[in-house]
């Protein structure tokens, strides 16, 4: 089982494009189940704030293919900004 604190600051890579999408800056949890719903990814060059900015990506947990020690691999889908 992975802790949400372990996800923060991991690099997120799209497996379809091989492109660096950014780093995890927050995690959206389902309050009823405690399960992860989505990762909030801070785009390169943006500064972290305490709220989701328009240039941050929200990537559904369903799109996560692999969580490694240093990186998270995701499928390329339509992500919310």
N, C-alpha and C positions, 0 to 999 in steps of 0.2 A: 504494500500500500504506500502510495506517495503522499507526502505532506504538501499542502499548498505553499508553505514557505520554501520548499525545495524547488518549486516551479518558477518562483520569482527570479528575474534576471537571466533566465535561460534564453539562449538564442532560438528563434523560430525560423525554420527553413521550409519553403514550399518544395515538395518533392517533384512536382510537375515542371517547375521552372528552374529549380536549383537556386532559387533566389532567397537572400536574407530578407525576411520581412520585418524584423525588429526583435525586441526583447519583451518578455512577459513582465508587465508592470502591475497587473492585478488579476484576480480570479473571480468569476461570477459563480456563486454557489446557490443551489436550490435550498431555500430555508427549511423546507419540509423533510428533505432526504439527506441534506448535507453533501450531496454529490456535486461535482463540478459541472456547470452548464456551459461555460465559455471561458476562454482566455482573453484578456485584454492585453493587446500587444502595442507597445510604444514604438512608433515608427522611427527609423534612423534620423537623427538630427533634431528630434523634438525633445522638449524638456518635460520631465515628469511633473504633473500637478495632481491634486487630490480629487480630481474628477476626470471623467472620460472626455477627451478632447475630440474634435471632429477628425483629426488626422490619426487617431488611434484606431486599431483594427479590433473588432470583436470576432473571434474565431470560435465556432461551436466545438465543443468537446468531441462531437461525432467526427469531426474532420481530423482529429489527431491520430496519426498513424503510429508514432513511436515517441516515447519519452526516454531519452538517454541521459547520461550523466551531465553532458554539457549542452545538449541541443534537443529541441522538440521538432519532429518532422510532421508536416500537415499536408493534407490533400489540397489541391487548388480548386476552390469553389468561390462563390460570391460571398465575400465577407462584408459585414456591416462596418460602416465607419461612423 
